[in-house]
């Protein structure tokens, strides 16, 4: 009943909540407090993703591949030509299966990190640029 009265709220970068109406009762105060705590926890992570998504290129992701979580997924900016300069983000895949949006930019699936690592292991002498090209080729033709 209380949940039905709550409207959607937004977490802004300065960690404030917008449009969370107060509803009488201790339960609601507890929910509001929990939502504020959640906003404080999530806001720094979303800011980190915003910073990351504007600065990372696919070649940089591949350069750091050994430091990445094998269960994460490499995402590339939608409608951008796939090459070493393509904007990329590494993040866990959402259970919804929808393409993620980071900082207002939509990304699409490229490949899981563990698959990219397996591809790179097959071409140890290749340059980073050649590794990116091979990963892109695999993602387009074999994935």
Secondary structure by P-SEA (a helix, b strand, c coil): cccccccbbbbccccccccccccccaaaaaaaaaaaaaaaacaaaaaaaaaaaacccaaaaaaacccccccbbbbcccccccccccccccccccccccccccccbbbbbcccaaaaaaaaaacccccaaaaaaaaaaaaaccc
